[in-house]
Amino acid sequence: AERFREQENSQDGAIYSALSVFFSSLLISSASVCMAECPPLGMESHKIDPDQLSASSMSQYIFAPQRARLNMQGSDDEDDMRGGAWCANSEDRIHWFEIDARRETEFTGVITQGRDSSNENDFVTSYFLAFSNDTREWTTIHDGYADWLFFGNNDKDTPVMNQLAESVVARYIRIIPQSWNGSLCMRLEVLGCPILDPADVQYRQNEVTPVDYLEFKHHSYSEMVALMKSVNEECPNITSIYSLGRSSKGKEIMAMVISGNPTEHEIGEPEFRFTAGLHGNEAVGREMLLLLMQYLCKEYKDRNPRAQQLVEGIRIHLVPSLNPDGHEEAFDVGSELSSWTTGHFTDNGFDIFKNFPDLNSILWDAEDKGLVPKLTPNHHVPIPENAEIAVETRAIISWMNTYPFVLGANFQGGETIVAYPYDSLRLNKPPEDEPRVIPDESLFRWLAVSYASTHLTMTHNYHGSCHGGTAAGMHGIVNRAKWKPITGSMNDFSYLHTNCFELSIFLGCDKFPHQSELAREWEKNREAMLIFMEQVHRGIRGIVKDQQGNPIANATISVEGIHHDVTTAPTGDYWRLLNPGEYRVTARAEGFSPVTKLCVVGYQSGATACSFNLAKSNWDRIKQVRRCHPDLILPFNTWHSST
């Protein structure tokens, strides 16, 4: 080291600098093994507020300090441009980015990332770190000879972590860039443990954990399967495990069903589904469903009345990882270093959520030609041939058609909001020129509100969305077509091809938070998940039978004024989600005369019973007679009255 220092100012100074950084990195790596792990302070999750962030300068407002959050996404929308990083003014000579932790904090590391941009390749390649308690006097990390230079990024997307050889206790931290590629732009996260004062410590010791039997950790694929099996072993009478199919790498897409009779559909019992992990790096949903399995099992065994009512009144399907290959890829990288797209796609490169056949265009084209509903139905739109879909998507579609699901939601990440369909965008013809609205929009809005308003923080969007300058939607909900429209979504497909009403629940800005956040995430989502499941009983339900008491499968249930029908299950039962009100409901089946009833949906809990008995139609009887007596000629008035 002495000899390298002697040559620092010589022609070999560059070699000295490189080697000193190399040796420093070795010291950091070895020291970090012994140092206590500290979680992120919350740049990505937005726990750190915008007013805690400041910088020496910014190139323009769209690259302000609040844009420096890890995995912050930029925008290409010229009308609402948002930068994908903090970028400094290139004319300044000194640059720094500062975070006020608001209290003494034990800082242990920094994670950096370049600018999110499709055209530019901007990232910081090296930087110093400085700390202060008052912003007047700063102490830079020093190796005894010079300020310690930290390696930064090699590209704009991959997060790079630098852990400190020794933790530093301070209130403020500054990142001081020294070299960069392209423009000086960066996104970052800081690792640190806030120092609690004695009053806080005493308060936390007196807290009672309401769910102390739950383990809050991230699970690998094998650990997830093992946990599901352990829940099944603990509650064999109300749980069953099955597979939707295999991923492109051959992993089973595992599901758990929880019900009083888990292995078969009971007439009159609605089927509900929660799914997660469409994108493998969106880990919160996976862990919430694993916790929900454990919670329902334990609470049911302890005779919790609400848990018993849920389990015995609904057949609940929970699928924690629809993309197990992506899940494993993101898990191997880890929560802090999993980027925005790590494990997002399947092994074959598909985004499962928007990989479903586009049925919206089929229905809307038929509507524009006046073919709906006489020639083209407004429900159960058939799948076009030769649709290119992933093996995971194909398994999900088969699963959707196997069970008579009534209501469902898929958990995602990267925002904190509930998005309801339509997800695909097509404008009505002028003069309206507005996005086409789903026939059940008022119901979908209620379903979205039921989750968002019960979630502890989802409606607190005072600072806007995670990546935008303004709030994505009011009251924590948004119509996807008006927000971020996509074609071929799971939600639109579910609505147009099956009876199931499905929407997307985005659980937070940080897709893959540190596991220390999972207990808090459970408290945020527990009641919201229970409330949402209970919405499956909202509306009407019944059985359609013939006059001999036989169930009629695939009968159509139409509600006057809502241009979307549902059909009966093979056992003749149906569920039609509706908001409170009076509805004229008609049951139709081929070969039977239709029957219309007035069904009233009240505000009390529980669906209104509305069953139908259908009689064979005159035309059906005539066809039977003609099959038996083909030479028989019927009077004209008989034919006329039957048509």
Order of alpha helices (4+ residues) and beta strands (2+ residues): alpha-alpha-beta-beta-beta-beta-beta-beta-beta-beta-alpha-alpha-beta-beta-beta-alpha-alpha-beta-alpha-alpha-alpha-beta-beta-alpha-beta-alpha-alpha-beta-alpha-beta-beta-beta-beta-beta-beta-beta-beta-alpha-alpha
